[in-house]
Amino acid sequence: MSDPTNAPICPLCGRPIPPDVPQSLHHLIPKLKGGKGGSTVLLHHICHREIHAALTEAELARDYNTPEALRAHPRLAKFLGWVAKRPPGFASKVPGTRRKR
């Protein structure tokens, strides 16, 4: 396993993102809602999946387009409390289906 001390930090959960862990870029404003070419943040893949399981593209564009706003969402806050106890390389299936665009 790689050294997590110099790994980027996930702006959602605050845990390091080691290079050998699934990760993905999240558009703070969804591409389909005008965010193409806009700001992105690097997240653990599990954190990214949870965002899209909890929120629609319209909700993301309108109300949840910053890491701070995402962390304040009730479902995401509950998820973050749970995932904070897991190691940085933890990966799991996200329950439920992806929200509609």
C-alpha positions as CSV (number, residue, x, y, z in Angstrom):
1,M,0.0,0.0,0.0
2,S,1.2,3.5,-0.7
3,D,2.1,6.2,1.7
4,P,-1.0,8.2,2.6
5,T,0.9,11.1,4.2
6,N,1.4,12.9,0.8
7,A,-1.9,11.8,-0.8
8,P,-4.6,14.4,-1.7
9,I,-7.4,14.8,0.9
10,C,-11.0,14.1,-0.1
11,P,-12.9,17.4,0.4
12,L,-16.0,15.5,1.3
13,C,-14.8,13.0,4.0
14,G,-11.4,14.6,4.9
15,R,-9.6,11.2,4.6
16,P,-6.4,10.9,2.4
17,I,-6.9,9.5,-1.2
18,P,-4.0,7.1,-1.8
19,P,-3.1,6.6,-5.5
20,D,-4.1,2.9,-5.4
21,V,-7.6,3.7,-4.2
22,P,-10.6,4.2,-6.6
23,Q,-11.1,7.9,-7.0
24,S,-13.0,10.2,-9.3
25,L,-13.5,13.8,-10.3
26,H,-16.8,15.4,-9.2
27,H,-18.1,18.5,-11.1
28,L,-19.3,20.9,-8.5
29,I,-22.0,22.0,-11.0
30,P,-23.0,19.0,-13.1
31,K,-22.0,19.0,-16.7
32,L,-25.6,18.6,-17.8
33,K,-26.5,21.8,-15.8
34,G,-23.8,24.1,-17.2
35,G,-20.8,22.9,-15.3
36,K,-18.8,21.5,-18.3
37,G,-15.3,23.0,-17.9
38,G,-16.2,24.2,-14.4
39,S,-14.7,23.4,-11.1
40,T,-14.0,19.8,-10.1
41,V,-12.8,18.2,-6.9
42,L,-11.0,14.8,-6.5
43,L,-13.0,12.4,-4.3
44,H,-12.9,8.8,-3.1
45,H,-15.1,6.9,-5.6
46,I,-17.3,5.8,-2.7
47,C,-17.9,9.4,-1.6
48,H,-18.6,10.4,-5.2
49,R,-21.1,7.5,-5.6
50,E,-22.9,8.6,-2.4
51,I,-23.3,12.1,-3.6
52,H,-25.0,10.9,-6.8
53,A,-27.1,8.4,-4.9
54,A,-28.4,11.1,-2.6
55,L,-28.9,14.1,-4.9
56,T,-30.3,14.8,-8.3
57,E,-28.3,16.8,-10.9
58,A,-30.7,19.7,-10.4
59,E,-30.2,19.6,-6.6
60,L,-26.5,19.5,-7.0
61,A,-26.5,22.5,-9.4
62,R,-28.9,24.6,-7.3
63,D,-28.1,23.9,-3.7
64,Y,-25.1,21.6,-3.3
65,N,-22.4,23.0,-5.5
66,T,-19.7,23.3,-2.8
67,P,-18.0,20.7,-0.6
68,E,-19.4,22.6,2.5
69,A,-22.9,22.4,1.2
70,L,-22.5,18.7,0.4
71,R,-21.2,17.9,3.9
72,A,-24.3,19.7,5.4
73,H,-26.8,17.5,3.5
74,P,-28.4,15.2,6.1
75,R,-27.9,11.9,4.2
76,L,-24.3,12.8,3.3
77,A,-23.6,13.9,6.9
78,K,-24.7,10.5,8.1
79,F,-22.6,8.8,5.5
80,L,-19.5,10.9,6.4
81,G,-19.9,10.0,10.1
82,W,-19.9,6.3,9.0
83,V,-17.1,6.4,6.4
84,A,-14.8,8.5,8.7
85,K,-14.3,5.3,10.7
86,R,-13.1,3.4,7.7
87,P,-9.5,3.3,6.3
88,P,-8.7,5.5,3.3
89,G,-8.7,2.5,1.0
90,F,-12.2,1.3,2.0
91,A,-14.6,0.6,-0.9
92,S,-18.2,-0.6,-0.7
93,K,-21.3,-0.7,-2.7
94,V,-23.6,2.3,-2.3
95,P,-27.1,1.1,-1.4
96,G,-30.0,2.2,-3.6
97,T,-30.1,3.4,-7.1
98,R,-28.6,6.6,-8.6
99,R,-31.0,9.6,-8.4
100,K,-32.6,10.8,-11.7
101,R,-31.0,13.6,-13.6
